[in-house]
Amino acid sequence: MKKILTTLIIAIAFASCTPPEVGYISDDIHALEDTIFVPRGVFKLAAAPAAEGSTYPLEWEITSITDASGTPTQALFEEHEITTWTSAYNPETDTTLELAQAKIEQTQEPSVLISSVSGEIAFTQATKFVDGDIFKINVKVKNVNGERQLDDFVVVKLLPFEAVEFPTEMRSRLQLGKGGGAFDIGYTSVISNGNDDEVPSVLDGTHPYITVLKTSNEPAVGVNVKMIIADSYGEALNPEEVVFYPSGSSYLQNYHDNSTETTTDATSTTFSLPAPPFPQYARNYSGSSSYLMYYLTTTNAFTVDKDAYEADNGAKDWSDYIDPDTGEIRNRAYIRWGIKINDSGTWEIKMKIPYTKLKE
């Protein structure tokens, strides 16, 4: 019995001298996306990987990249000159073109970067210059417990450059007034998002109500955006009749918030930034809705084209909307833009308001 106890004491003593394992690194660390789809020429940040309980801090690095056939390539590591914002445009502080330009840099950058701390993979505007479209990224991650080599960690698919994106729904709407500040929806033309079948017609100028066209390659680095609001026949409205959309004591976000210089003439308003993307600032929203920009027209801007409306939509009882003082249909336009312009140069964005004529 004494011998058994002695043996147990010795075993316990040896066990107590074995240091406990420090930290943990999972065999199942993985990307949250099997494939990252990256539009060329724009900045994109992928989701942080799943660490699966591994002890922090983790340290990440890209070890190599292969093409679709598995051949090693340097294409995403090669540096190209790109224009970048060092911080986002802020209309409250960037009150002049010079102040905004101070946030612009021309730098040599690779197409892919990785955060050594979070493992997030970022793609820069340099992807615009890369040949090939399918790549596999191999990474290594380590912590106090050890390291893991993660080959084929994620697939990258480079997509065509999108000079204009449609991240959220935009609307050209005729509103019919009932008096006392109340309005009904008369008719709405909608572009829902980038998958909308009518997007090509917006970009080639054939859509009946909404068009987005590049009219010049100048400025070569900056971006100018001319906004035209027109009746359904294309006759442009004086910008004095286009007003902000009120929201409490302020107003909803708009392109005026996104311009270092705003100029007007009799038919348009032109907004300017020293570099794309445009718009840069969101007053009220985040995510895809950051690109929603709102305006209204005054109630004396248009008359309603009843004949055209009824020819397309059938007879309508207009009695609720007749102003007893003028005998005219009360109306205004509701204007909601939802685009992101990624390319420099001069752009014309035009919205026609359905079933309207300029008031003479």
N, C-alpha and C positions, 0 to 999 in steps of 0.2 A: 504493500500500500504506500509506504514511504517513497519507494522508487517511482511509483506512478505520479505521486504529487510532485516530486522533484522534476520529472519529465514535463509535466504540465506548466510548472513555473518557468522552466527554461524556454518552452515554446512560446509562452505569453511574453516573456522578456524579448525574445527575438522578434515577435510580431510587433511589439511596441516600438522597436527600432526601425521598422519599415515606414518610410515617409508616406503620407496619404497622397493620392493622385491629385494634382493641381489642375483645376479647370476641366473643360470638356469641349471637344470639337466633334461635331456630328459628321457621320458619313453621308448624310442626306441633305447637305447644304445645296440649294438649287435656285435657279432664276424663277421668278414668278411668271415670266413670259417665255414660252418656247421660242417664239420668233418676235423680234422687235422690228416693226415696220417704220421706216425712217424716210420721210419726204426729203429729197435732196435740197440742200441749200438753206435749211432752216435749223434752228437749235431745237434739240429734242432730248428730254431726260427720261430714261427708263426707270422702272420701279426698282426699289432696293431688293436685293435677294432675300430669301428666307434662310435665316441662320439656324433654325430648328434647335433652339436651346443651347447653341454653342456659346461659350463664355466670351464676353466682351472684355476688352476691345479686340476687334478683329482687324486685320491688316490685309488689304486686297491689292492685287496687281494683275494686269493683263500680261500673260507670258508669251502668247503668240496668236496670230490670226491666220486662218486658211481660207482659200476660196471654196467654191461649191464642190470642187473635185478633191479637196483635201490638200492642195498644194499651198505651202506657206507663202504669204504675201505681205508686203509692206504698204499696200495701197492706202489703208486707213491710218497708218502712222505718218505718211508723208505730209509735210506742212505746206500750206497755201495761205496766201494773204487774204484775209477776210475783214469785213467791217463788223465791229461788235459794239454793243452798248455796255459800258462798264457798270452802269446801274440804270434802272428804268427811268423814263421820262416822267417828270412830276410837274404839272402845270402850276402848282402852288409856288414852286421855287424856281423852276426853269422858265423864267418870264421873258427871256430873250433868246434869239437864235444862238448867240454866242455862248450862253450858259448851257444850252442843250448840246451844242457841238463839243463842249468840254467833256461830255460823257461818251464821245465817239472815239474809237481807236481803230487803226489799221494794224493788225497783228498777224504774225505767222503762226498758224495753228494746225494741228493734226485733225483728222475727221472724228477720232474717237478719244475719249478721256474716261478715266475711272476714278471715283473717289476712293482713296486708300482707306478711309474710315468707314463709309457706309456701303461701299460696293456698288453704288449707283453708277451706271454707265451713261455718259452723255455724248451726244453727237453734235458737231459744230456745223456751221455753214460751209465748211471746207468739203463736205460730202458732195457739193455741186460739181467738184472737179474730179471725182473718183470714177475710174472705169470699172465695169463689173457691177453686179447688183446683189449677189449672194455671198455672205461671209459667215464663218464660224469663229467665235471668240473663245479662246482658252484662258482660264484665269487660275490664279493661286490665292488661297486664303490661309492665314495662320493666326494663331493666338498662343497663349501661354502653354497650351497642351500639345501643340504640334502644328502641322500644316496639311492642307489637302490640295492636290493638283486636280483641277476640274476641267477636263478637256471637253470640247463641244458644249461649253457651258450655255451658250445661247446662239441662235442663228439671227443674223441681221439681214433684212431685205431692204435695199435702197429703192425707193420709189421715185418716179419722175418729179422734177421740181414743180411745185405748185405756186405760180405767181400770185394766185388768189385762192384763199381757202374760204369755205362756207361752214364755219363751226357751229352755227346756231340758226334758228329760224328768223327770217326777215319778212316784213310785210309792207305792202302798199295798200292802204285801206281808205275807202270813202266812209266817213261817219255822217249820219243823218241826225240833225238836232231836233230834240223834242221841246226845247225851251227850258229855261231855268238851269242851264248848264248840263243837261242830260243828253246823251247821244246814244243812238243805236248803230250797229254795224250795217252799213249799206252793202258793201262788197269788199272782199279782201283778195289780193293776189299774194301768194305765199311761195317762197323758196325755203324748203324745210331744213336742208343741210347739204353737205357735199355730195350726197347720194341722190339728190333730187334729179329727176329726169330732165328738168328744164335748166339745169346749170349750164350746159353748153350754149344755150340760147342767150343766157345772161352775158356770157363771155364773148359771143360773136355779134352781139348787138341786135339780135332778132326777137328777143323776148318782148311781149307787148307792153310790159310795165316797168321792168327793172333791167338795167344794163350796167356792166362794169367793163370799161375799155381802157387799154393803155394807148395814149395818144402821142407820147414822145419818150425817147430814151434819156432825155435830160430832165432833171439833173442826174448825173451819172452815179452819184452816191446817195443823195437825198431823195425824198419822195414828196410830190405835190399831188393833192387830190381835189379835183373840182367837183363840187356837188351841185347838181341841177335838179330842182323840183318843178314838174311841169304838169299841165293838164293832160287828159287822155289822148290829145291830138299832138302832143309834143311841144306845145307852146310854153316856154319857160316862165316861171313865176318870179317876180322880183323878190330877192332874198329878204326884204323887209317884211314880207308876208309869211316867212318861215320862222317859227318861234320855238323856244325851249319847252319841253314837257314838264309842267310843274310837279313837284313832289314835296309836299309839306312847305317848309320855308325856303327850300332850295329847288333843284330840278334834277331830272334824270341825266345820266351820262350822255355825252354828245361829242361830235367831232371838234367843236370849238375847244373842248378840254384837251384835245390831242394835237394842238397846233402851236408851233412857236411863232408862226406868222399867219394871220387870217386876213384875206382880202376879199372884197366883194365888188361886183359890177352889177349891171341892171338885170342879169339873168342867172348869176351863179355866185357861189362862195368857194374860195380855194383855201385849202388847209396845207400846212407844210411841216415836215419834220426833216432833220438833217440826215436820217437814215431810216430804212424800214426795220421792223414791221410797223405798219400803220393799221389800226390805232395802237397806241402804246399805253394808254391810261384808262382805268376803269373806276368811275366814281362810285357806282352802286353795286356792282356784281363781281363775281369771280368765276374761275373755270372757263368753260366755253362761252358762258354768258358775258364774259368780259368784253366781248366784241359787239354787244347790243348797243346801238346808238339811237337816240330818240329825238324826234321833232314833231311838232304839230304845225298846221297852218292856221292863220286867222280865219274867222268865219266870214270875212268879206273877200276871200281870195278867189273862190270859184262859184259858178252856178252848176247845178246838177243837170246833166244831159239825160232828161227823162226818156226821150225817144230812143236813144242808144241803149239805155238800161232795159227798157221794156222789150226792145227788139231781141235782146239776148236772154232775158230772164222772165219774160211774161209780164202781164199787167200787174200794177202795184197800186195800193191805196196810199197816197202821199199825204193824206189829210193831217196826220199827226205831226208832220214836219214843216207845214206851211207857216211862215212867219205872218201873223195877221196884219202887221204894219206894212210889209213890203209885198206880200203875196208870193214871195220866193221860198224855195226849199232851204231851210237852214242846214248848213253842212260845214265840214272841215276835213282836212286830211290827217290821218295818223300815219307817221313815217317811222319805220323801224328797220334800221340797217343791221346786218349780221355778217360782215365780211372781215377777213384779215388779208391785207396786201403785203406780200413778202418781197416784192421786187421794187427797185428804185425806178425813177422816171416820173412822168406825169400821167395821171389817171383821171378819167372822167367817170363819175358814178351818177347815174341819172335814174330818177324814179318818176314815172307818170302815175297820176292818181286816177283810178278807174272812174269812168262815167262823169268826167268833169270838163268844164270849159272855163278858161280865164274869164273873170268878170270884167266886162267892158266899162 
